[in-house]
Amino acid sequence: MPQTLTRPKPRSTAKATAIPAVLDNIQHIVLEDASWELYENLLKNVGDRPIRINYDQGRLEMMSPLPEHEHVKSLIHDLVRMLTLELDIPMKCLGSTTFRRQDKLKGLEPDDCYYFKNARRMRGRKRLNLKSDPVPELVVEIDVTRPSVPREPIYAGLGVPEIWRWNGRQLECLELATGKYRTRTTSLAFPFLNPADLTRFIRLRATEDDDNEILRKFRDWIRASGWSK
């Protein structure tokens, strides 16, 4: 179960620099009434450690991913890369880049994120400013553990148009509409693609020892679909 701690807002950044011990593979830490200053300080100190930090209007959660989480994330990334490569669709992946807006008091790192229409615009970008830069057109969320700070309201506040969410059993495509996410029968970024098709290939990881064999089957399926130019 998540551990919930209630702390007053720090009066200065000097008190916000301490970093908890490295999280184990199932641990969540949730802080209530955390300041934006504390959130940004944690981001700087965590650096490249495999820790995700969610922040939504004072609620802050730190969590570390499970091996299952990382395997599915990697496989979905390979499927997206294969799909865009075979169909000659421009793609820019920014992985788990931190997306945050202080004016909305929201921030998080997606499991993966992609630009397609804006891929060339994001080429070579080293810094992001979501007040002027576009948000990703697609983010991927692996929900094999339930976060204590819901991520969908953060994405909605940032204006991300589509989420692919793997819930441990199937892939869902979610579209932002009137401030909330609703399920779609096809992907918004790839209107020809049904999430059930991707689910079928993701589930192959339970029977295939070789991820490349899954990708070869996916590539053959794409070529047989008639989508290629």
C-alpha positions as CSV (number, residue, x, y, z in Angstrom):
1,M,0.0,0.0,0.0
2,P,1.2,3.5,-0.7
3,Q,2.8,5.3,2.2
4,T,1.2,8.7,2.8
5,L,3.0,11.5,4.6
6,T,1.6,14.9,5.5
7,R,4.2,17.7,5.7
8,P,3.9,21.4,5.8
9,K,5.1,23.3,2.8
10,P,8.9,24.1,3.0
11,R,9.7,27.7,3.9
12,S,12.9,27.6,1.8
13,T,14.6,25.5,-0.8
14,A,17.3,24.6,1.7
15,K,14.9,22.4,3.5
16,A,13.7,20.7,0.2
17,T,17.0,19.3,-0.9
18,A,17.0,16.0,1.0
19,I,16.3,12.9,-1.1
20,P,14.8,9.8,0.3
21,A,16.6,6.5,0.0
22,V,16.3,4.8,-3.4
23,L,12.9,3.3,-3.8
24,D,12.5,-0.4,-4.1
25,N,10.5,-2.0,-6.9
26,I,7.1,-1.7,-5.3
27,Q,7.4,1.4,-3.1
28,H,5.4,4.5,-3.4
29,I,5.9,7.6,-1.4
30,V,3.1,10.3,-1.4
31,L,3.5,13.8,0.1
32,E,0.5,16.0,0.7
33,D,0.8,19.8,0.5
34,A,4.1,19.6,-1.3
35,S,5.3,22.9,-2.8
36,W,6.2,23.4,-6.4
37,E,9.7,24.4,-5.1
38,L,10.0,21.0,-3.5
39,Y,8.9,19.2,-6.7
40,E,11.5,21.0,-8.8
41,N,14.2,20.3,-6.2
42,L,13.4,16.6,-6.3
43,L,13.6,16.5,-10.1
44,K,17.0,18.0,-10.0
45,N,18.3,15.6,-7.4
46,V,16.7,12.4,-8.7
47,G,18.3,13.0,-12.1
48,D,18.5,9.8,-14.2
49,R,17.5,7.4,-11.4
50,P,14.6,5.1,-12.4
51,I,12.1,7.0,-10.3
52,R,8.9,8.6,-11.5
53,I,7.6,11.8,-9.9
54,N,4.0,12.9,-10.3
55,Y,2.9,16.3,-9.1
56,D,-0.7,17.6,-9.2
57,Q,-1.5,20.8,-7.3
58,G,0.3,19.9,-4.1
59,R,0.1,16.1,-4.2
60,L,3.5,14.6,-5.0
61,E,4.2,10.9,-5.6
62,M,7.5,9.1,-6.1
63,M,7.5,5.6,-7.4
64,S,9.8,3.1,-9.1
65,P,8.9,0.8,-12.0
66,L,8.6,-3.0,-11.9
67,P,10.5,-5.2,-14.4
68,E,7.1,-6.1,-16.0
69,H,6.5,-2.4,-16.5
70,E,9.8,-1.9,-18.3
71,H,9.4,-4.9,-20.6
72,V,5.9,-3.8,-21.8
73,K,7.1,-0.2,-22.2
74,S,10.1,-1.3,-24.3
75,L,7.9,-3.6,-26.4
76,I,5.3,-0.9,-27.1
77,H,8.1,1.5,-28.1
78,D,9.5,-1.1,-30.6
79,L,6.0,-1.6,-32.0
80,V,5.5,2.2,-32.5
81,R,9.0,2.5,-34.1
82,M,8.3,-0.5,-36.4
83,L,4.8,1.0,-37.4
84,T,6.2,4.4,-38.2
85,L,9.2,3.0,-40.1
86,E,7.1,0.7,-42.2
87,L,4.5,3.4,-43.0
88,D,7.1,6.1,-43.5
89,I,5.5,8.3,-40.8
90,P,7.8,10.9,-39.2
91,M,8.4,10.2,-35.5
92,K,10.2,11.9,-32.6
93,C,10.3,10.1,-29.3
94,L,11.2,12.0,-26.1
95,G,10.9,9.0,-23.8
96,S,10.3,9.9,-20.2
97,T,11.1,13.6,-20.5
98,T,9.6,15.6,-17.6
99,F,6.6,17.7,-18.7
100,R,5.5,20.4,-16.3
101,R,3.8,23.7,-16.1
102,Q,4.1,25.8,-12.9
103,D,1.1,27.9,-13.8
104,K,-1.1,24.8,-13.7
105,L,0.9,23.1,-10.8
106,K,1.1,19.9,-12.8
107,G,4.0,17.8,-13.9
108,L,5.1,14.2,-14.6
109,E,7.3,11.9,-16.7
110,P,5.4,9.7,-19.2
111,D,6.6,6.1,-19.7
112,D,7.1,7.1,-23.4
113,C,5.9,10.0,-25.5
114,Y,5.8,10.7,-29.3
115,Y,5.5,13.5,-31.8
116,F,4.4,12.7,-35.3
117,K,2.9,15.9,-37.0
118,N,5.3,18.0,-34.9
119,A,8.3,15.6,-35.2
120,R,10.3,17.9,-37.4
121,R,9.5,20.9,-35.2
122,M,10.9,19.0,-32.2
123,R,14.1,18.0,-33.9
124,G,17.2,18.8,-31.9
125,R,15.2,20.3,-29.1
126,K,17.2,20.3,-25.8
127,R,14.8,22.3,-23.6
128,L,11.0,22.4,-23.5
129,N,8.7,25.2,-22.6
130,L,5.1,24.0,-22.7
131,K,3.8,27.5,-22.9
132,S,5.3,27.7,-26.4
133,D,6.2,24.1,-27.4
134,P,3.6,21.5,-28.4
135,V,2.8,18.7,-26.0
136,P,3.4,15.1,-27.2
137,E,0.7,13.8,-29.6
138,L,0.8,10.4,-27.9
139,V,1.9,9.2,-24.5
140,V,2.2,5.7,-23.3
141,E,1.2,4.6,-19.7
142,I,2.0,1.2,-18.3
143,D,-0.5,0.8,-15.3
144,V,0.6,-2.5,-13.8
145,T,0.6,-0.7,-10.4
146,R,-2.0,1.9,-9.6
147,P,-0.5,5.3,-8.8
148,S,-1.8,7.1,-5.8
149,V,-1.7,10.5,-7.7
150,P,-3.8,9.9,-10.8
151,R,-1.9,10.8,-13.9
152,E,-4.8,11.4,-16.3
153,P,-5.8,14.7,-14.7
154,I,-2.2,15.9,-15.1
155,Y,-2.1,14.9,-18.8
156,A,-5.5,16.6,-19.2
157,G,-4.2,19.8,-17.6
158,L,-1.2,19.8,-19.9
159,G,-3.4,19.2,-23.0
160,V,-2.0,15.8,-24.2
161,P,-4.5,14.6,-26.8
162,E,-4.0,10.8,-26.6
163,I,-2.9,8.2,-24.1
164,W,-2.2,4.5,-24.8
165,R,-2.7,2.8,-21.5
166,W,-1.7,-0.8,-20.8
167,N,-3.6,-2.1,-17.8
168,G,-1.9,-5.5,-17.5
169,R,-4.4,-7.2,-19.8
170,Q,-5.1,-5.0,-22.8
171,L,-4.2,-1.7,-24.5
172,E,-6.7,1.1,-24.4
173,C,-6.7,4.3,-26.5
174,L,-7.8,7.3,-24.6
175,E,-8.7,10.7,-26.3
176,L,-8.9,14.0,-24.4
177,A,-12.4,15.5,-24.9
178,T,-13.8,18.4,-22.8
179,G,-11.1,18.1,-20.2
180,K,-11.4,14.3,-19.6
181,Y,-10.2,11.2,-21.3
182,R,-12.6,8.8,-23.0
183,T,-11.9,5.5,-24.7
184,R,-11.6,5.2,-28.5
185,T,-12.1,2.2,-30.8
186,T,-9.1,3.3,-32.9
187,S,-6.0,5.3,-32.2
188,L,-6.2,9.1,-32.6
189,A,-2.6,9.3,-33.9
190,F,-3.1,6.2,-36.2
191,P,-6.9,6.1,-37.1
192,F,-6.5,2.8,-39.0
193,L,-5.1,1.1,-35.9
194,N,-7.3,-0.8,-33.4
195,P,-5.9,-1.2,-29.9
196,A,-7.0,-4.8,-29.9
197,D,-4.5,-5.5,-32.7
198,L,-1.6,-4.1,-30.6
199,T,-2.9,-6.0,-27.5
200,R,-2.5,-9.3,-29.5
201,F,1.2,-8.6,-30.2
202,I,1.9,-7.3,-26.7
203,R,0.4,-10.6,-25.2
204,L,2.9,-12.6,-27.3
205,R,5.6,-11.7,-24.8
206,A,4.1,-14.5,-22.6
207,T,4.9,-17.1,-25.1
208,E,7.8,-15.7,-27.1
209,D,11.2,-15.6,-25.5
210,D,12.6,-13.4,-28.3
211,D,11.3,-9.9,-28.6
212,N,12.6,-9.7,-32.2
213,E,10.3,-12.6,-33.2
214,I,7.4,-10.5,-32.0
215,L,8.6,-7.6,-34.0
216,R,9.0,-9.7,-37.1
217,K,5.4,-11.0,-36.8
218,F,4.2,-7.4,-36.3
219,R,6.2,-6.2,-39.3
220,D,4.7,-9.0,-41.5
221,W,1.2,-8.1,-40.2
222,I,1.7,-4.4,-41.2
223,R,2.9,-5.4,-44.6
224,A,-0.1,-7.7,-45.1
225,S,-2.5,-5.0,-44.0
226,G,-2.1,-2.9,-47.1
227,W,-1.3,0.3,-45.2
228,S,2.2,0.7,-46.6
229,K,2.6,3.3,-49.3
